[in-house]
Amino acid sequence: MLCTPTGDRRDVASTPLYQAFQQSSVAALDVGDGDYIRLIGSEDYQRSAHIGGWVDIRTGLGAGMCEPLVTVRVDVAKLRRHLRG
């Protein structure tokens, strides 16, 4: 989940967190059950947000009406602000 294997090396640019960090419109990245991801848009995502659908990490295909049992949220907007100063 952290990196996509590419032969003997790992491609950090293909990770969901890296891709979310590169898009200024993404405020959060949700990981569901370790198998699915979704992106949350809008800097003020706790009040009003554009929530994308769940995507299977392995296939990149939409997961339909997926309802993960465990969801971990990475606050990409806050992380971006801290890292960029």
Secondary structure, 3 states (H helix, E strand, C coil): CCCEEECCEEEHHHCHHHHHHHCCCEEEEEEECCCEEEEEECCCCCCCCEECCCEECCCCCECCCCCCCCEEEECHHHHHHHHHC
